[in-house]
Amino acid sequence: MSIESLAADERRERVRALLSGERAVSREARNMARLKRANVLLGAALHAADRLGAGEPATDLEQMLLRVLRSAVSDEEIKGWGQVYREAVTARDGRLAGIPEVLTGRPVSQGYSLADWAQDLRPAGEEWLAQSNTALIDSQALAGGGEFDSPEFIEGMREWGFAVSASDPVGWATGRQQEPERDDERAASEWVQVEFENFHVHREVGDGWPNSRDEIRWLSGGSSATATARPFMSREWGGEEARRGKTPQFPPFYSQREVFNGPAGTGLALNIDCWEWDTGDGNNHSIEEALRDFNRDVMLSTAWSVIMELSGVGILAFLSDITFLALNFLGWIAKNDLSCRRAFFLDRYDLALLARGDGRLNWHFNGDGHHELRVKITTSMPFPTGTLEYLVHNGLSWGTPVSLSWTSMSAPALASYAGTLHALFVRPSDQRVLWTRLVSGTWTEPTPLLERKSLLAPALAVFDGKLHAVHAGLDGRLYHSRYDGTSWSGGTAMPHGKTHKAGPGLGANARQMVLAHVEASELSYDRLGTVAGWQNPYEFPFGWKTKNPVSLTASDKQVYKAIRTLNNRVAMTTEMSNSPSGFPWARTDAPTREVTCGPTVVRWQALWILMRAKNGILVAARRNGDSWPWKEFTVGPGNIKPVDEVAAAIHLGGMYVMYRR
């Protein structure tokens, strides 16, 4: 459908009704009523319109907002909107539902600038973050192959009609891998490409209406710090091909599926719309121009001057304010049905995570209808890596951390076997699982483990006189290998394999091995291994969920398991070795601190847990028995910040701890 304008008086009445609360039945009005500090940009646009009518000079932000409004309506009409706004503010003693008092309490003589907006982003972001349609991207879940959108988030966007997802480049992402400075020439050569492949119709916009039919179009705009995408408008899908259960394909030509292709810079901002195009093609050029102006003048021209200075919550406020303004603005001027809009900020770290493997992911647009967009991301940026480092506790104190010359794209695995310390990690360049040993104080040159590849951390344990390794292959199945002191063998896929959200965990005593793996449901499953082979997996009791690897350690009498729960706490269980296979597990006390990745549990003189704290620093806790309290210790110099989970093994009377840094 075209962006055929409503009559000027009808547009004015829409603005009046929204500000007066008369349209409280509308989704926008209901949602506005929830906001007290957020939605700053809509207030700034109306304040700018008021100041335009009063003849006041526009600030830098007001100039941008007025340019967007002028792309669709005249100055006289904008002044009329400002008058409606001033009347509503006056009638309600400076308080309007959904417009912050930093705007409604501001006299018309006082402008609102970009600097003012930047100052108000933090409180606005805290309010936006509490809403059901916004989310900071969970890089840990992405690294484990998790879904981009959670079920709760998908449902939240239906309530609002839009959603915002943002990386957290600074601030809240404690322990996040920080990349070294890159020279301008290299950064300019690192590109990212985003393509639309298909979309699946879960629910039609016209569901419930007799003889109704949808006509679906996708529109998008975007920019990195150095390149702007051309405004994208897809073809129209209508009739039977847009029915529930259908999965229409985007045409194979790049002009009809590619929404961004250019230098990645510090990251990528995208906004994507799913429209129900009711009245045919019409004048598509006008809506395309309006969206181009909006993207260029507000979302993009201001973003890169400030966005990398913000924490994730500030970026979330930035995008949420812009998106909610766009939703209301389009609602005032168009007869179109915008089913759902999404805004994204993806930094270099998350772009590399998303492009891993085949780079395909699903973004849900659950608004008036529910459409699931299949996206492919390709980038030349290297996958985030960390340098391997280790240190040793000799029973009395920690030694000095030792840096190795290798980088890894996964957390390492450690085990002591036949008097030698063994380590596994994943090489970034080709995703091969590499094996190295500590021989006479020197680590051997890493070699591929049976040419196997993985995107997740492997696991090691000693059982039945052999060193056992388990890793998740690129196909999501688990693979088991054995080392007899001379060579590796096996490497075959385990039966009943499923897609995994995190790397496997492995523990063993004289009786059996226990393998824990986290599936896409975030539930942990165990399987037991004996000299006769592996048993079928079974769901771990208690229904605990996690997005991180499960850690196990075992003695002759007990097996301990530790996980990071979804509320960022450590949970622990123990199983007596003489209990029936896999049951009963019993809960046991765990340290109470908040953690930011999976814990590592190890039995050595006592029970130890290694944890990455909220500030990203590695700490340890120890207790001498199940009834004893936990006591915390610093690890090494007290400033170690691992990228993710650490590995630990007892070797020649000491505890070795290895991690990525």
C-alpha positions as a printed Julia matrix, in Angstrom:
661×3 Matrix{Float64}:
   0.0     0.0    0.0
   1.12    3.6   -0.41
   1.77    6.04   2.37
  -1.28    7.91   1.13
  -1.76   10.63   3.73
  -4.75   11.09   5.93
  -6.4    14.5    5.75
  -4.55   17.16   7.77
  -7.42   17.6   10.23
  -7.61   13.84  10.79
  -3.88   13.71  11.5
  -4.22   16.55  13.99
  -7.06   14.76  15.74
  -4.95   11.62  16.03
  -2.27   13.62  17.83
  -4.88   15.26  20.07
  -6.53   11.95  20.94
  -3.21   10.3   21.79
  -2.16   13.11  24.14
  -5.59   13.38  25.77
  -5.89    9.65  26.44
  -9.01    9.37  24.3
  -7.3     6.66  22.23
  -6.49    4.62  25.33
  -7.87    1.6   23.52
  -5.0     1.85  21.05
  -1.83   -0.11  21.67
   0.35    3.0   21.51
  -1.74    4.89  24.08
  -1.84    1.95  26.49
   1.91    1.55  26.28
   2.57    5.28  26.62
   0.67    5.27  29.9
   3.29    2.89  31.35
   6.19    5.25  30.71
   7.33    8.07  32.97
  11.01    8.64  32.11
  11.26    6.93  28.72
   9.77    8.04  25.4
  11.86   11.2   25.51
  12.18   11.56  21.75
   8.43   11.73  21.08
   8.18   14.5   23.65
  11.17   16.26  22.06
   9.49   16.15  18.63
   6.27   17.67  19.99
   8.25   20.28  21.94
  10.13   21.13  18.73
   6.8    21.57  16.92
   5.62   23.88  19.73
   8.83   25.93  19.51
   8.51   26.14  15.71
   5.09   27.76  16.12
   6.52   30.21  18.67
   9.32   31.23  16.32
  12.07   29.85  18.56
  15.38   28.72  16.97
  15.69   24.93  16.83
  18.43   23.05  18.69
  20.57   20.42  16.95
  18.2    17.59  17.95
  15.1    19.63  17.13
  16.44   20.36  13.64
  16.79   16.62  12.98
  13.3    15.89  14.29
  11.72   18.7   12.3
  13.47   17.46   9.16
  11.79   14.08   9.64
   8.35   15.64  10.17
   8.82   17.89   7.13
   9.4    14.85   4.96
   5.66   14.12   5.26
   3.78   17.25   6.36
   4.06   21.03   6.03
   5.4    23.51   8.58
   1.89   24.81   9.17
   0.69   21.35  10.09
   3.69   20.78  12.35
   2.9    24.05  14.14
  -0.65   22.77  14.6
   0.66   19.64  16.29
   2.75   21.85  18.56
  -0.34   23.84  19.48
  -2.23   20.63  20.34
   0.7    19.55  22.51
   0.88   22.89  24.36
  -2.87   22.85  24.99
  -2.65   19.32  26.43
   0.3    20.25  28.68
  -1.45   23.37  29.95
  -4.72   21.55  30.61
  -2.95   18.93  32.72
  -0.61   21.18  34.71
   2.49   20.07  32.87
   1.89   16.31  33.16
   1.05   14.06  30.22
   0.87   10.29  30.34
   3.83    8.83  28.48
   5.73   12.13  27.96
   8.53   12.7   30.52
   8.38   15.79  32.69
  11.83   16.82  31.42
   9.83   17.86  28.31
   6.36   18.74  29.6
   7.84   20.91  32.35
  10.1    22.78  29.91
   8.95   26.25  28.78
   8.61   26.85  25.06
  11.56   29.26  25.21
  13.92   26.49  26.32
  15.07   24.05  23.66
  15.98   20.37  24.02
  19.34   19.36  22.54
  21.33   16.23  21.79
  23.32   16.89  24.97
  20.08   16.97  26.98
  18.96   13.71  25.42
  22.27   12.01  26.18
  21.91   13.04  29.82
  18.4    11.56  30.03
  19.25    8.26  28.29
  20.29    6.37  31.43
  17.04    6.79  33.42
  15.06    6.25  30.22
  17.03    3.09  29.52
  16.36    1.64  32.95
  12.64    2.07  32.33
  12.83    0.63  28.81
  14.84   -2.35  30.05
  12.04   -3.23  32.46
   9.6    -3.61  29.54
   8.84   -6.94  27.93
   9.82   -5.88  24.38
  13.45   -4.87  24.97
  16.51   -7.03  25.58
  20.25   -6.79  25.89
  21.72   -9.51  23.7
  22.9   -12.55  25.68
  26.27  -13.23  24.09
  26.77  -16.3   26.27
  23.6   -17.84  24.85
  24.62  -16.94  21.3
  28.05  -18.48  21.84
  26.31  -21.66  22.91
  24.11  -21.72  19.81
  20.99  -20.45  21.57
  18.02  -18.78  19.88
  18.24  -15.02  19.4
  14.68  -14.39  20.67
  13.33  -15.93  23.88
   9.65  -16.98  24.09
   9.0   -14.22  26.65
  10.55  -11.6   24.39
   8.51  -12.78  21.4
   5.32  -12.44  23.41
   6.38   -9.01  24.7
   6.75   -7.55  21.24
   3.13   -8.44  20.46
   2.06   -6.34  23.42
   4.0    -3.31  22.14
   4.06   -3.76  18.36
   7.82   -3.31  18.28
  10.97   -4.69  19.87
  14.57   -3.59  20.46
  17.66   -5.81  20.8
  21.05   -4.29  21.63
  24.58   -5.47  22.22
  26.31   -4.24  25.35
  29.75   -3.07  24.18
  30.63   -1.46  27.51
  29.13   -1.19  30.95
  27.02   -4.23  31.81
  28.88   -6.88  29.8
  31.43   -7.7   32.5
  34.13  -10.03  31.38
  33.36   -9.41  27.71
  36.27  -10.01  25.4
  37.84   -6.69  24.47
  39.47   -6.69  21.07
  42.82   -5.0   20.53
  42.91   -1.74  18.63
  42.69   -2.3   14.88
  44.34   -0.06  12.33
  42.03    1.95  10.08
  42.99    0.05   6.93
  42.17   -3.32   8.45
  38.93   -2.09  10.0
  37.85   -0.65   6.66
  38.42   -4.01   4.99
  36.25   -5.94   7.47
  32.77   -6.09   6.05
  29.37   -7.45   7.0
  26.51   -8.58   4.76
  22.9    -9.1    5.87
  20.43  -10.96   3.65
  16.77  -11.9    4.03
  16.18  -15.52   2.93
  12.54  -16.27   3.78
   9.83  -15.7    6.36
   7.35  -18.05   7.99
   3.77  -16.98   8.72
   2.76  -18.07  12.22
  -0.27  -15.75  12.38
  -1.81  -13.55   9.71
  -2.53   -9.88  10.34
  -6.09  -10.54   9.15
  -6.64  -13.64  11.32
 -10.21  -13.69  12.5
 -11.59  -11.46   9.74
 -13.84  -13.21   7.22
 -12.64  -13.15   3.63
  -9.53  -11.17   4.63
  -6.15  -11.59   3.0
  -2.71  -10.22   3.79
  -0.28   -8.44   1.52
   3.1    -8.49   3.25
   6.09   -6.25   2.53
   9.4    -5.93   4.39
  11.2    -2.59   4.71
  14.54   -1.89   6.34
  17.3     0.64   6.79
  20.65    0.43   8.47
  24.13    1.74   8.94
  27.5     0.89  10.35
  29.75    3.64  11.66
  31.08    4.24   8.14
  28.46    3.03   5.64
  24.73    3.49   5.13
  22.5     0.84   3.63
  20.19    1.69   0.77
  16.55    1.74   1.93
  15.16   -1.71   1.26
  11.63   -2.5    0.17
  10.75   -6.08  -0.68
   8.27   -7.34  -3.22
   4.71   -7.88  -2.03
   3.46  -11.32  -1.01
  -0.31  -11.67  -1.03
  -3.14  -14.14  -1.24
  -2.33  -17.78  -0.58
   1.45  -17.27  -0.31
   0.96  -15.04   2.79
  -1.36  -17.5    4.55
  -0.6   -19.01   7.96
   1.84  -21.9    7.71
   3.42  -20.65   4.47
   7.14  -19.82   4.11
   7.65  -17.42   1.19
  11.18  -17.09  -0.19
  12.91  -13.83  -1.04
  14.02  -13.67  -4.7
  17.58  -14.84  -5.41
  18.73  -11.43  -6.65
  20.78   -9.4   -4.17
  18.77   -6.26  -4.91
  15.69   -8.05  -3.58
  17.19   -9.75  -0.5
  20.34   -7.88   0.6
  19.69   -5.19   3.22
  23.28   -4.26   4.13
  26.69   -4.88   2.59
  29.59   -2.71   3.71
  32.34   -2.02   6.25
  31.44   -3.24   9.71
  33.31   -0.59  11.68
  32.35   -0.74  15.35
  29.02   -2.4   14.7
  25.74   -2.33  12.79
  22.4    -0.65  13.48
  19.31   -1.97  11.68
  15.62   -1.23  11.75
  13.28   -3.68  10.02
   9.53   -3.38   9.44
   6.9    -5.95   8.55
   3.97   -4.15   6.84
   0.52   -5.31   5.84
   0.12   -3.57   2.45
  -3.65   -3.24   2.22
  -4.34   -1.16  -0.88
  -1.95   -2.35  -3.55
   1.31   -0.88  -4.74
   0.28    2.77  -4.83
   3.03    5.35  -4.45
   5.74    3.21  -2.83
   8.33    5.9   -3.48
   6.85    8.25  -0.87
   7.05    5.81   2.02
  10.54    4.79   0.96
  11.61    8.44   1.02
  10.05    9.02   4.43
  11.86    6.02   5.89
  15.12    7.11   4.26
  14.82   10.53   5.9
  13.98    9.02   9.26
  16.9     6.57   9.17
  19.42    9.12   7.94
  18.51   12.09  10.08
  17.67   10.52  13.42
  18.64    6.9   13.82
  21.92    6.99  11.97
  23.41   10.47  11.87
  23.34   10.79  15.65
  24.03    7.18  16.56
  27.68    6.75  15.81
  28.82    9.96  17.49
  27.61    8.68  20.85
  26.63    5.04  20.66
  29.98    3.45  21.51
  30.27    5.71  24.55
  27.06    4.26  25.99
  26.5     1.13  28.01
  23.98   -1.4   26.75
  21.17    0.22  28.71
  21.93    3.59  27.1
  21.92    2.06  23.62
  18.65    0.34  24.47
  17.11    3.7   25.43
  18.48    5.29  22.26
  16.91    2.7   19.97
  13.67    2.33  21.95
  12.97    6.06  21.94
  13.64    6.3   18.21
  11.49    3.27  17.42
   8.53    4.37  19.53
   8.69    7.83  17.9
   8.64    6.19  14.45
   5.68    4.02  15.43
   3.62    7.01  16.55
   4.72    9.21  13.64
   3.75    6.62  11.05
   0.48    6.06  12.89
  -0.35    9.75  12.53
   0.37   10.12   8.83
  -0.35    6.76   7.15
  -3.23    4.45   6.43
  -0.86    1.51   6.36
  -0.88   -1.34   8.86
   2.58   -1.67  10.37
   2.43   -5.15  11.87
   5.73   -5.01  13.75
   8.99   -3.04  13.79
  12.32   -4.16  15.24
  15.5    -2.2   15.91
  18.91   -3.79  16.43
  22.38   -2.72  17.44
  24.95   -5.49  16.88
  28.54   -4.75  17.85
  31.57   -6.47  16.32
  31.56   -9.19  18.97
  27.96  -10.23  18.4
  28.2    -9.91  14.61
  31.06  -12.41  14.68
  29.06  -14.71  16.96
  26.0   -14.58  14.71
  28.02  -15.17  11.55
  29.55  -18.33  13.0
  28.69  -21.57  11.24
  26.27  -20.87   8.39
  25.33  -17.45   9.8
  21.59  -18.11   9.7
  19.24  -17.0   12.47
  15.56  -16.29  13.01
  14.11  -12.93  14.04
  10.46  -12.9   15.12
   8.07  -10.07  14.21
   5.11  -10.69  16.5
   2.79   -7.69  16.17
  -0.6    -7.59  14.51
   0.58  -10.73  12.72
   3.42  -13.07  13.62
   6.11  -13.53  10.98
   9.46  -15.23  11.53
  12.2   -13.76   9.34
  15.12  -15.97   8.3
  18.29  -13.87   8.1
  21.81  -14.71   6.98
  24.78  -12.73   8.3
  28.2   -13.01   6.68
  31.27  -11.13   7.85
  35.01  -11.09   7.33
  35.57  -10.16  10.96
  37.46  -12.79  12.97
  35.58  -14.69  15.64
  36.26  -13.22  19.12
  39.19  -15.07  20.63
  41.15  -15.08  23.84
  44.75  -15.85  24.68
  45.21  -18.98  26.77
  46.69  -18.48  30.2
  47.11  -20.66  33.28
  48.27  -20.58  36.89
  48.87  -23.12  39.63
  47.88  -23.39  43.3
  50.46  -25.46  45.18
  48.33  -26.07  48.26
  49.49  -22.92  50.01
  49.29  -20.09  47.49
  48.72  -19.17  43.85
  51.59  -18.89  41.42
  52.01  -16.2   38.77
  49.76  -16.47  35.69
  51.59  -17.79  32.63
  50.47  -16.67  29.16
  50.66  -19.14  26.29
  51.19  -18.17  22.68
  47.91  -19.65  21.41
  44.48  -18.13  21.03
  41.24  -20.05  21.37
  37.65  -19.46  20.31
  36.38  -21.62  23.17
  37.04  -22.19  26.83
  39.77  -24.86  27.29
  39.54  -28.33  28.85
  42.13  -29.8   31.26
  42.86  -33.27  32.67
  45.85  -35.03  34.24
  46.52  -38.47  32.75
  49.48  -40.8   33.23
  51.59  -38.11  34.87
  51.01  -35.57  32.08
  48.67  -32.58  31.97
  46.54  -32.48  28.81
  44.6   -29.54  27.37
  42.1   -29.11  24.54
  40.92  -25.9   22.91
  39.41  -24.76  19.59
  41.55  -22.98  16.98
  39.77  -19.88  15.6
  41.03  -20.12  12.02
  39.43  -23.47  11.19
  37.44  -24.51  14.31
  39.63  -27.61  14.81
  39.89  -29.08  18.3
  43.58  -28.92  19.27
  45.45  -31.02  21.82
  48.56  -30.04  23.79
  50.44  -31.54  26.77
  52.63  -30.14  29.54
  55.85  -32.17  29.33
  58.81  -31.33  31.58
  57.43  -27.85  32.19
  56.85  -27.08  28.49
  53.65  -27.27  26.51
  53.9   -29.25  23.28
  52.93  -27.72  19.96
  49.14  -28.18  19.6
  47.97  -30.78  17.08
  44.46  -31.52  15.78
  42.39  -34.06  17.69
  41.39  -36.53  14.95
  40.71  -33.58  12.63
  37.53  -32.84  14.59
  35.87  -29.38  14.56
  33.72  -27.59  17.09
  32.3   -24.19  17.99
  32.0   -24.96  21.7
  34.31  -25.88  24.55
  35.37  -29.56  24.69
  35.56  -31.71  27.84
  38.15  -34.15  29.27
  38.1   -36.85  31.96
  40.08  -39.97  32.9
  38.26  -43.29  33.12
  39.22  -46.98  32.87
  42.89  -46.21  32.26
  42.21  -43.9   29.31
  41.82  -40.19  28.68
  38.36  -39.45  27.28
  37.35  -36.37  25.27
  33.85  -35.27  24.27
  33.05  -32.33  22.02
  30.02  -30.97  20.15
  30.56  -31.2   16.41
  29.54  -28.56  13.89
  26.39  -30.62  13.3
  25.41  -30.3   16.99
  26.02  -33.98  17.78
  28.34  -35.15  20.54
  31.55  -36.97  19.6
  33.57  -39.22  21.91
  37.33  -39.9   21.55
  39.81  -41.95  23.65
  43.57  -41.67  24.27
  45.47  -44.71  25.54
  48.82  -43.03  26.12
  49.96  -43.58  22.55
  47.27  -42.36  20.18
  43.71  -41.1   19.94
  40.93  -43.3   18.61
  37.19  -43.19  18.21
  35.88  -39.76  17.4
  32.5   -41.26  16.52
  29.14  -39.6   17.0
  27.22  -40.64  20.1
  23.69  -41.98  19.63
  20.63  -39.86  20.38
  22.54  -36.66  19.7
  20.73  -33.34  19.68
  21.59  -29.72  19.06
  23.45  -28.32  22.04
  23.35  -24.86  23.63
  26.7   -25.14  25.43
  29.78  -27.33  25.47
  29.59  -30.69  27.28
  30.67  -31.36  30.87
  32.44  -34.59  31.83
  33.25  -36.19  35.17
  34.39  -39.68  36.11
  35.25  -41.99  39.0
  36.26  -45.66  39.07
  32.7   -46.82  38.39
  31.47  -44.62  35.54
  31.65  -41.41  33.57
  28.91  -38.79  33.79
  28.36  -36.64  30.7
  26.2   -33.53  31.01
  25.02  -31.49  28.04
  22.62  -28.57  27.68
  20.06  -28.78  24.91
  18.24  -25.99  23.08
  15.52  -26.04  25.76
  18.22  -24.96  28.27
  17.55  -28.14  30.22
  20.52  -30.28  31.23
  20.65  -33.94  30.21
  22.96  -36.63  31.6
  24.19  -39.89  30.21
  26.34  -42.46  31.93
  29.34  -44.19  30.38
  30.92  -47.45  31.49
  33.37  -49.87  29.95
  30.36  -51.32  28.11
  29.51  -48.0   26.43
  27.14  -45.08  26.82
  23.59  -45.25  28.08
  20.75  -43.16  26.65
  20.48  -39.57  27.92
  17.93  -38.66  30.55
  16.71  -35.3   31.77
  18.47  -34.13  34.9
  16.13  -33.92  37.91
  14.86  -30.62  39.35
  14.24  -29.0   35.94
  17.07  -26.49  36.35
  17.86  -24.49  33.24
  21.16  -22.97  32.16
  22.76  -21.35  29.11
  26.3   -22.38  30.09
  28.31  -25.6   30.28
  27.66  -27.86  33.28
  30.69  -28.61  35.46
  31.28  -32.01  37.11
  33.86  -33.44  39.48
  33.94  -36.86  41.1
  35.57  -38.87  43.85
  35.15  -42.57  44.61
  32.14  -41.76  46.78
  30.45  -38.75  45.23
  29.8   -36.87  42.01
  29.26  -33.11  42.21
  27.56  -30.99  39.59
  27.49  -27.18  39.39
  25.56  -24.93  37.01
  24.83  -21.25  36.5
  21.07  -20.8   36.73
  19.09  -18.38  34.58
  19.06  -15.87  37.46
  22.89  -15.88  37.49
  23.36  -17.91  40.66
  25.29  -21.12  41.28
  23.26  -24.28  41.92
  24.84  -27.56  43.01
  23.85  -31.18  43.39
  25.62  -34.3   44.54
  25.08  -38.02  43.89
  26.44  -40.85  45.99
  28.37  -43.39  43.91
  26.37  -46.34  45.24
  23.0   -44.88  44.21
  21.07  -46.22  41.21
  22.33  -44.84  37.91
  21.41  -41.22  37.53
  19.33  -41.0   40.7
  18.97  -39.84  43.38
  20.73  -36.53  43.05
  20.44  -34.29  46.11
  20.73  -30.53  46.33
  23.67  -29.14  48.24
  24.56  -25.62  49.28
  26.43  -23.41  46.81
  28.14  -20.02  47.11
  25.56  -17.23  47.05
  27.32  -14.67  44.86
  26.1   -13.62  41.4
  28.11  -15.1   38.52
  28.47  -14.15  34.85
  29.39  -17.5   33.28
  29.31  -21.18  34.21
  31.12  -22.19  37.43
  33.89  -24.82  37.56
  33.8   -27.35  40.38
  36.87  -29.42  41.32
  37.68  -31.82  44.18
  41.13  -31.23  45.68
  41.83  -31.5   49.43
  38.34  -30.0   49.7
  35.59  -28.96  47.3
  36.43  -25.88  45.2
  34.32  -23.73  42.89
  35.85  -21.22  40.49
  33.48  -18.42  39.43
  33.56  -15.27  37.32
  32.0   -12.58  39.5
  29.69   -9.76  38.42
  32.69   -7.46  37.93
  34.29  -10.06  35.63
  37.05  -11.07  38.09
  37.79  -14.75  38.79
  37.2   -15.81  42.4
  37.3   -19.17  44.19
  35.23  -20.65  47.0
  36.13  -23.68  49.11
  34.54  -25.87  51.77
  35.96  -28.89  53.61
  32.73  -30.88  53.82
  29.1   -30.8   52.74
  28.02  -29.32  56.07
  30.78  -26.73  56.16
  30.29  -23.1   55.07
  31.87  -21.79  51.89
  34.88  -19.51  52.19
  35.93  -17.28  49.3
  39.46  -16.57  48.08
  41.01  -14.4   45.42
  42.63  -16.2   42.49
  46.2   -15.29  41.65
  46.83  -11.53  41.76
  43.1   -10.88  42.13
  42.6    -9.17  38.78
  42.14  -12.11  36.38
  39.2   -11.52  34.03
  38.53  -14.66  31.95
  36.48  -14.43  28.78
  34.26  -17.34  29.83
  34.42  -20.6   31.8
  37.75  -21.77  33.23
  39.15  -25.31  33.27
  40.73  -26.91  36.34
  42.64  -30.15  36.96
  44.67  -31.64  39.81
  48.15  -32.5   38.6
  51.29  -33.53  40.51
  49.98  -32.19  43.82
  48.76  -28.84  42.52
  45.58  -27.35  41.07
  46.06  -26.04  37.52
  43.57  -23.48  36.24
  43.45  -22.51  32.55
  41.28  -19.88  30.89
  40.97  -17.46  27.97
  41.94  -13.87  28.6
